[in-house]
Amino acid sequence: MEEYKKATTLEEVDNAVRFNVPIGPSHAFYTDFSDVRGDFEDRMIYRSLNVNPVTFKYNLNANRSNKTLLFLAGMRGSGKTTELNKIAEKLHNPAAFFCVTCNLDDGLDLNDMEYMDILVFQLERLAEELQKLDIHFRKPIIKDLQDWYSEQIKEVNRTIKREGGVEIKAEVKTPSLLSFLGLSAALKGNLSGSKENATMIRTVLKRNFSEFTTRFNHFIEQVNVYLREHKVAQEILFIVDGLEKIATSNIRRKIVENESNRISQIKVNTIFTLPIELFVLEQKLKQFSSMVNFPFVKILQKTGDRVPDAIERFEEFVLKRIDASLFDDPKTIKDAICYGGGSPRELLRVLEYTYLYSDLDAGKLTADALQKAVKKLSAEYSRYLSTEGLDHLKVLHQNNEKGLTTPFDDSWQDLLEKLIVLEYNDGTYRRVHPLVEASELYQQYVIG
């Protein structure tokens, strides 16, 4: 990621504020917000994983048969991916885990996805990471799963042949990580290909899910033993990121809620990111998993007063990416931070638009350009606000002015999903996105 360097000229700002590029703790842009997220502390994640938050050692003896399934719930743009990158870097060691990150937007079709697709992807990513170790498993470890995959592909092909479709091409070789990767890639490729083939694959795998679970869990445990014997790690930890990027809320809900029984049968340490609108499933998910809420950084109190520590941390965040000399005034930085609402990604979006409205000849990010950016973004955010939505925002505004907590129900989900309303602390504090507050519609309907 060396190409993403600090901007020292105005022309370099656009590259420095790209918000779709996740970074890790070793990157020069990395800023640690963990101590300014209100009730959230990263030690909550480590403790949920049965890891000492100081030494980062996993307590294997106490958890040999106790696999952790953790949902990290937070709004899009809150910094979950960066936080998970930090966690993976700390825990990927012989005393803790062999971390395998599965970015769903890199490997699967976000417009058409089911839980079975994710499981196939997890196994493929595990095989890829194990392959990098240049270690050689005993054939029986991989043979059982590879033989089962081969049988499923044959069964799928028989169905496809009857329907007159194009069969899955997969060559069965001597059991090895490389040959298993070939079968896995063939399955995953067809899951992301034609809808007809994807449906047939899922039908076959779900019909045989009980056997798949047994083989999956056995394979994971065999790999865990191997990793311990060779002092690579104590156990596998999957990090499944990107559920909130799936195209529709219906698909996201189907994966998490409708497949919860299947999810609970898979015995491997796993962290799933959870879209904020599915946090309402908390009671159901807590029956077989742990849940940690990952909020935005609170930069404004309910009274409207700024939170100095949080503002300071975001200044650090900005100045790691953009040289201070490129701003016309330090106040411009603080104002941009406030419009970001405590979201790193939203702040980067504000800075990107400020750059677009800046005068290249002047070579500065100015207060005038920021206001033009805010006007443009506020119009975009408020464009599809309904009368019902505005009524909700009016209630939220009035309650915050009185210092009251606003009760939550399903009618708020759309506002949270679209980032019109932002959530802080443990979810008891919400406020309207500052860019929405800046819109003419909000000012007329709510304030006016």
C-alpha positions as CSV (number, residue, x, y, z in Angstrom):
1,M,0.0,0.0,0.0
2,E,3.0,2.3,-0.5
3,E,1.2,4.1,-3.3
4,Y,-1.1,5.7,-0.7
5,K,1.2,8.3,0.7
6,K,0.6,11.6,2.5
7,A,-0.5,14.4,0.2
8,T,2.0,17.4,0.1
9,T,0.4,19.0,-3.0
10,L,-3.3,19.5,-3.7
11,E,-3.2,17.1,-6.7
12,E,-2.2,14.3,-4.3
13,V,-5.2,14.8,-2.0
14,D,-7.6,12.7,-4.0
15,N,-5.4,9.6,-3.7
16,A,-4.8,10.2,0.0
17,V,-8.4,10.3,1.0
18,R,-9.7,7.2,-0.8
19,F,-12.2,5.6,1.6
20,N,-12.6,2.2,-0.1
21,V,-9.0,1.1,0.7
22,P,-8.8,-0.7,4.1
23,I,-5.5,-0.2,6.0
24,G,-3.8,-2.0,8.8
25,P,-2.0,-0.8,11.9
26,S,1.4,-0.9,10.3
27,H,0.3,1.7,7.6
28,A,1.4,5.3,8.0
29,F,-2.3,6.4,7.7
30,Y,-3.4,4.2,10.6
31,T,-5.0,6.1,13.5
32,D,-6.2,4.3,16.7
33,F,-9.7,5.4,17.8
34,S,-10.3,2.6,20.3
35,D,-10.1,4.9,23.4
36,V,-12.5,7.5,22.0
37,R,-15.4,5.2,21.0
38,G,-17.3,5.7,24.2
39,D,-18.4,2.4,25.8
40,F,-16.5,0.3,23.3
41,E,-13.0,-1.1,24.2
42,D,-11.1,-3.4,21.9
43,R,-10.4,-5.7,25.0
44,M,-14.1,-6.7,24.7
45,I,-13.3,-8.4,21.4
46,Y,-10.1,-10.1,22.8
47,R,-12.0,-11.3,25.9
48,S,-14.8,-12.7,23.8
49,L,-12.2,-14.7,21.9
50,N,-10.8,-16.0,25.2
51,V,-7.5,-14.1,24.5
52,N,-5.5,-12.2,27.1
53,P,-5.8,-8.5,26.0
54,V,-2.3,-7.8,27.3
55,T,-0.2,-10.8,26.2
56,F,-2.5,-11.7,23.2
57,K,-2.3,-15.4,24.2
58,Y,-5.2,-17.7,23.6
59,N,-6.2,-20.0,26.5
60,L,-6.4,-23.3,24.6
61,N,-6.8,-25.5,27.7
62,A,-9.9,-23.7,28.9
63,N,-11.4,-23.5,25.4
64,R,-10.4,-26.7,23.5
65,S,-14.1,-27.5,22.8
66,N,-15.4,-24.0,23.1
67,K,-15.3,-22.2,19.7
68,T,-16.2,-18.5,19.7
69,L,-18.6,-17.0,17.2
70,L,-18.5,-13.2,17.5
71,F,-20.6,-10.7,15.7
72,L,-19.1,-7.2,15.5
73,A,-22.0,-4.9,14.8
74,G,-21.5,-1.4,13.5
75,M,-22.5,1.1,10.9
76,R,-20.9,1.2,7.5
77,G,-17.9,3.5,7.6
78,S,-17.3,3.2,11.4
79,G,-13.9,1.6,10.8
80,K,-14.7,-2.1,11.4
81,T,-12.4,-3.4,8.7
82,T,-9.5,-1.3,10.0
83,E,-10.2,-2.6,13.5
84,L,-10.3,-6.2,12.3
85,N,-7.0,-5.7,10.5
86,K,-5.5,-4.6,13.7
87,I,-6.9,-7.5,15.6
88,A,-5.7,-10.0,12.9
89,E,-2.2,-8.6,13.1
90,K,-2.0,-8.9,16.9
91,L,-3.5,-12.4,17.0
92,H,-1.8,-14.0,14.1
93,N,1.0,-15.7,16.1
94,P,1.9,-19.1,17.5
95,A,0.4,-18.3,20.9
96,A,-3.0,-17.4,19.5
97,F,-4.5,-17.8,16.1
98,F,-4.0,-18.6,12.4
99,C,-6.1,-15.7,11.1
100,V,-7.8,-16.1,7.8
101,T,-9.6,-13.0,6.5
102,C,-12.5,-13.4,4.1
103,N,-13.5,-10.2,2.4
104,L,-16.9,-11.0,0.8
105,D,-16.7,-8.2,-1.7
106,D,-13.4,-9.6,-3.0
107,G,-14.6,-13.2,-3.4
108,L,-18.4,-13.5,-3.9
109,D,-21.3,-12.0,-5.8
110,L,-22.7,-9.2,-3.6
111,N,-26.0,-9.3,-5.6
112,D,-26.7,-13.0,-5.0
113,M,-25.3,-14.7,-2.0
114,E,-26.2,-17.3,0.6
115,Y,-24.5,-18.7,3.7
116,M,-23.4,-21.8,1.8
117,D,-21.4,-19.5,-0.5
118,I,-19.6,-18.0,2.4
119,L,-18.7,-21.4,3.9
120,V,-17.2,-22.5,0.5
121,F,-15.3,-19.2,0.4
122,Q,-14.0,-19.7,3.9
123,L,-12.6,-23.1,3.1
124,E,-11.0,-21.8,-0.1
125,R,-9.4,-18.9,1.8
126,L,-8.1,-21.3,4.5
127,A,-6.5,-23.5,1.8
128,E,-4.9,-20.5,0.2
129,E,-3.4,-19.3,3.4
130,L,-2.2,-22.8,4.4
131,Q,-0.6,-23.1,0.9
132,K,1.5,-20.1,1.7
133,L,3.1,-21.8,4.6
134,D,4.6,-24.4,2.3
135,I,3.6,-27.2,4.7
136,H,2.6,-30.7,3.8
137,F,-0.5,-32.2,5.4
138,R,-0.8,-35.9,5.7
139,K,-3.1,-37.0,2.8
140,P,-6.0,-38.2,5.1
141,I,-6.4,-34.7,6.5
142,I,-7.4,-33.3,3.1
143,K,-8.7,-36.4,1.4
144,D,-11.9,-36.7,3.3
145,L,-13.0,-33.2,2.4
146,Q,-11.7,-33.4,-1.1
147,D,-13.6,-36.6,-1.8
148,W,-16.8,-35.1,-0.4
149,Y,-16.4,-32.0,-2.7
150,S,-15.9,-34.3,-5.6
151,E,-19.1,-36.2,-4.9
152,Q,-21.1,-33.0,-4.5
153,I,-19.8,-31.7,-7.8
154,K,-20.8,-35.0,-9.5
155,E,-24.3,-34.7,-8.0
156,V,-24.6,-31.1,-9.2
157,N,-23.4,-32.0,-12.7
158,R,-26.0,-34.7,-12.9
159,T,-28.7,-32.2,-12.1
160,I,-27.2,-29.6,-14.6
161,K,-27.0,-32.3,-17.3
162,R,-30.7,-33.1,-16.9
163,E,-31.5,-29.4,-17.2
164,G,-29.3,-29.0,-20.3
165,G,-26.9,-26.5,-18.7
166,V,-23.1,-26.2,-18.7
167,E,-21.5,-28.7,-16.2
168,I,-18.9,-27.7,-13.7
169,K,-15.4,-28.5,-14.9
170,A,-13.3,-29.8,-12.1
171,E,-10.4,-32.2,-12.3
172,V,-10.0,-34.6,-9.4
173,K,-6.3,-35.2,-8.5
174,T,-4.3,-36.8,-5.8
175,P,-5.5,-35.2,-2.5
176,S,-3.5,-32.1,-1.6
177,L,-4.1,-28.5,-0.8
178,L,-3.5,-27.5,-4.4
179,S,-5.9,-30.0,-5.8
180,F,-8.6,-29.1,-3.2
181,L,-8.1,-25.5,-4.1
182,G,-9.0,-26.4,-7.7
183,L,-12.2,-28.1,-6.7
184,S,-13.1,-25.2,-4.3
185,A,-12.4,-22.6,-7.0
186,A,-14.6,-24.4,-9.4
187,L,-17.5,-24.5,-6.9
188,K,-17.0,-20.8,-5.9
189,G,-16.7,-19.7,-9.5
190,N,-20.1,-21.3,-10.4
191,L,-21.7,-19.8,-7.2
192,S,-20.7,-16.4,-8.6
193,G,-21.6,-17.3,-12.2
194,S,-25.0,-18.2,-13.6
195,K,-27.9,-18.1,-11.2
196,E,-29.1,-21.5,-12.4
197,N,-25.8,-23.2,-11.5
198,A,-25.6,-21.3,-8.2
199,T,-29.1,-22.4,-7.2
200,M,-28.3,-26.1,-8.0
201,I,-25.0,-26.0,-6.1
202,R,-26.7,-24.5,-3.0
203,T,-29.6,-27.0,-3.2
204,V,-27.2,-30.0,-3.2
205,L,-25.0,-28.6,-0.4
206,K,-27.9,-27.7,1.8
207,R,-29.5,-31.1,1.2
208,N,-26.3,-32.7,2.5
209,F,-25.5,-30.0,5.1
210,S,-25.4,-32.4,8.0
211,E,-22.6,-34.4,6.4
212,F,-20.9,-31.2,5.2
213,T,-20.9,-29.9,8.8
214,T,-19.3,-33.1,10.1
215,R,-16.6,-33.0,7.5
216,F,-16.0,-29.3,7.8
217,N,-15.6,-29.5,11.6
218,H,-13.4,-32.6,11.4
219,F,-11.1,-30.9,8.9
220,I,-10.8,-27.7,11.0
221,E,-9.9,-29.7,14.1
222,Q,-7.3,-31.8,12.2
223,V,-5.8,-28.5,10.9
224,N,-5.8,-27.1,14.4
225,V,-3.8,-30.1,15.7
226,Y,-1.4,-29.7,12.8
227,L,-0.9,-26.0,13.5
228,R,-0.2,-26.6,17.1
229,E,2.3,-29.5,16.4
230,H,4.2,-27.2,14.0
231,K,4.1,-24.2,16.3
232,V,2.2,-22.1,13.8
233,A,-0.8,-21.2,15.9
234,Q,-3.2,-22.7,18.5
235,E,-6.3,-22.6,16.4
236,I,-7.8,-21.1,13.2
237,L,-9.7,-17.8,13.4
238,F,-11.9,-16.7,10.5
239,I,-12.7,-13.0,10.0
240,V,-15.6,-12.7,7.7
241,D,-15.9,-9.1,6.6
242,G,-18.3,-7.3,4.3
243,L,-21.8,-8.4,5.1
244,E,-23.0,-4.8,5.1
245,K,-21.8,-4.5,1.5
246,I,-24.2,-7.1,0.2
247,A,-26.6,-5.5,-2.2
248,T,-29.9,-5.7,-0.3
249,S,-31.0,-5.8,3.3
250,N,-33.2,-8.8,2.4
251,I,-30.2,-10.9,1.4
252,R,-28.2,-9.8,4.5
253,R,-31.1,-10.7,6.8
254,K,-31.6,-14.0,5.1
255,I,-28.0,-15.0,5.6
256,V,-27.9,-14.0,9.3
257,E,-31.4,-14.8,10.5
258,N,-32.7,-17.6,8.3
259,E,-29.4,-19.5,8.4
260,S,-28.7,-19.0,12.1
261,N,-29.2,-22.7,12.7
262,R,-26.6,-23.7,10.1
263,I,-24.2,-21.0,11.4
264,S,-24.4,-22.4,14.9
265,Q,-23.4,-25.9,13.7
266,I,-20.0,-24.8,12.3
267,K,-17.4,-25.2,15.0
268,V,-14.5,-22.8,14.3
269,N,-13.5,-19.5,15.9
270,T,-15.1,-16.8,13.7
271,I,-15.7,-13.1,13.7
272,F,-18.6,-11.8,11.5
273,T,-19.2,-8.1,10.9
274,L,-22.9,-7.4,11.3
275,P,-24.8,-4.7,9.5
276,I,-26.3,-2.3,12.0
277,E,-29.9,-2.9,10.9
278,L,-29.5,-6.5,12.0
279,F,-28.6,-5.6,15.5
280,V,-32.3,-6.1,16.3
281,L,-31.5,-9.8,16.1
282,E,-29.3,-9.5,19.1
283,Q,-31.4,-11.7,21.4
284,K,-31.7,-14.5,18.9
285,L,-28.0,-14.4,17.9
286,K,-26.8,-14.3,21.6
287,Q,-28.3,-17.8,22.1
288,F,-25.3,-19.2,20.2
289,S,-22.8,-16.4,19.8
290,S,-21.3,-13.2,21.4
291,M,-22.0,-9.7,20.1
292,V,-20.0,-6.5,20.4
293,N,-21.3,-3.1,19.2
294,F,-18.7,-1.0,17.3
295,P,-20.0,2.6,17.3
296,F,-18.9,5.8,15.6
297,V,-16.7,8.1,17.5
298,K,-18.8,10.7,19.4
299,I,-17.5,14.1,18.4
300,L,-20.6,16.1,19.6
301,Q,-22.5,15.8,22.9
302,K,-26.3,15.9,22.8
303,T,-26.0,19.6,23.8
304,G,-24.0,20.2,20.6
305,D,-20.7,20.8,22.4
306,R,-17.6,19.3,20.8
307,V,-15.7,16.4,22.4
308,P,-12.1,17.7,22.4
309,D,-10.3,14.3,22.6
310,A,-12.3,12.9,19.7
311,I,-11.7,16.1,17.6
312,E,-8.0,15.9,18.4
313,R,-7.8,12.2,17.3
314,F,-9.5,13.0,14.0
315,E,-7.1,15.9,13.4
316,E,-4.3,13.3,13.7
317,F,-6.3,11.1,11.2
318,V,-6.5,13.9,8.7
319,L,-2.9,15.2,9.1
320,K,-1.5,11.7,8.6
321,R,-3.0,11.9,5.1
322,I,-2.8,15.5,4.2
323,D,-0.1,18.0,5.1
324,A,-1.3,20.9,7.2
325,S,0.1,23.4,4.7
326,L,-2.7,22.4,2.3
327,F,-5.4,23.8,4.5
328,D,-6.2,27.5,4.5
329,D,-6.9,27.5,8.2
330,P,-6.8,24.9,11.0
331,K,-10.5,25.7,11.6
332,T,-11.3,24.2,8.2
333,I,-10.0,20.8,9.4
334,K,-12.1,21.0,12.6
335,D,-15.2,21.9,10.6
336,A,-14.7,19.1,8.1
337,I,-14.3,16.7,11.1
338,C,-17.6,17.8,12.5
339,Y,-19.4,17.2,9.2
340,G,-18.0,13.7,9.1
341,G,-20.1,12.8,12.2
342,G,-17.5,10.7,13.9
343,S,-17.1,8.3,10.9
344,P,-13.6,8.0,9.4
345,R,-15.1,7.1,6.0
346,E,-17.6,10.0,6.0
347,L,-14.9,12.4,6.9
348,L,-12.8,11.1,4.0
349,R,-15.8,11.6,1.7
350,V,-16.2,15.3,2.9
351,L,-12.5,15.9,2.3
352,E,-12.7,14.3,-1.2
353,Y,-15.6,16.6,-2.2
354,T,-13.7,19.6,-0.7
355,Y,-10.8,18.7,-2.9
356,L,-13.1,18.6,-5.9
357,Y,-14.4,22.1,-5.2
358,S,-10.9,23.5,-4.5
359,D,-9.1,25.9,-6.7
360,L,-6.0,24.1,-8.1
361,D,-4.3,27.4,-8.7
362,A,-4.6,28.4,-5.1
363,G,-3.4,25.0,-4.0
364,K,-5.4,24.9,-0.8
365,L,-8.3,23.2,0.8
366,T,-10.4,26.2,1.8
367,A,-13.4,26.9,4.0
368,D,-15.3,28.0,0.8
369,A,-14.6,24.7,-0.9
370,L,-15.7,22.8,2.2
371,Q,-19.1,24.7,2.2
372,K,-19.6,23.9,-1.4
373,A,-18.8,20.2,-0.7
374,V,-21.3,20.2,2.3
375,K,-24.0,21.7,0.2
376,K,-23.6,19.0,-2.5
377,L,-23.3,16.1,0.0
378,S,-26.2,17.3,2.1
379,A,-28.5,17.5,-0.9
380,E,-27.5,13.9,-1.8
381,Y,-28.1,12.5,1.7
382,S,-31.5,14.2,2.2
383,R,-32.8,13.7,-1.4
384,Y,-34.9,10.6,-0.5
385,L,-36.0,11.5,2.9
386,S,-39.8,10.8,3.3
387,T,-42.2,12.7,5.5
388,E,-42.2,9.7,7.9
389,G,-38.4,9.8,8.0
390,L,-38.4,13.6,8.7
391,D,-40.9,13.0,11.5
392,H,-38.4,10.6,13.0
393,L,-35.6,13.1,12.7
394,K,-37.7,15.8,14.4
395,V,-38.4,13.5,17.3
396,L,-34.7,12.6,17.6
397,H,-33.7,16.3,17.5
398,Q,-36.2,17.2,20.2
399,N,-35.2,14.3,22.4
400,N,-31.5,15.1,22.1
401,E,-32.2,18.8,23.0
402,K,-33.9,17.6,26.2
403,G,-31.2,15.0,26.9
404,L,-33.6,12.1,26.4
405,T,-32.9,8.7,24.9
406,T,-35.0,8.0,21.8
407,P,-36.7,4.5,21.8
408,F,-35.8,2.3,18.9
409,D,-38.1,0.2,16.6
410,D,-37.9,-1.3,13.1
411,S,-39.0,2.0,11.5
412,W,-35.5,3.4,12.3
413,Q,-33.6,0.7,10.4
414,D,-33.7,2.4,7.0
415,L,-32.4,5.7,8.4
416,L,-29.5,3.9,10.1
417,E,-28.7,1.8,7.0
418,K,-28.6,5.0,4.8
419,L,-26.4,6.8,7.4
420,I,-29.1,9.5,7.9
421,V,-29.0,8.7,11.6
422,L,-25.7,7.8,13.3
423,E,-25.2,5.7,16.4
424,Y,-22.8,6.2,19.3
425,N,-21.8,4.6,22.6
426,D,-23.8,1.4,23.2
427,G,-26.6,2.5,20.8
428,T,-28.5,4.6,23.3
429,Y,-27.2,7.8,21.7
430,R,-28.1,8.6,18.1
431,R,-28.1,11.9,16.3
432,V,-28.8,13.1,12.7
433,H,-25.9,13.0,10.3
434,P,-24.4,16.5,10.3
435,L,-24.6,16.6,6.5
436,V,-28.4,15.9,6.7
437,E,-28.7,18.6,9.3
438,A,-27.0,21.0,6.9
439,S,-29.6,20.4,4.2
440,E,-32.4,22.9,3.3
441,L,-35.0,20.2,3.7
442,Y,-33.9,19.4,7.3
443,Q,-33.6,23.0,8.2
444,Q,-37.1,23.8,6.9
445,Y,-38.9,20.7,8.2
446,V,-37.2,20.0,11.5
447,I,-35.6,23.2,12.7
448,G,-37.8,25.8,10.9
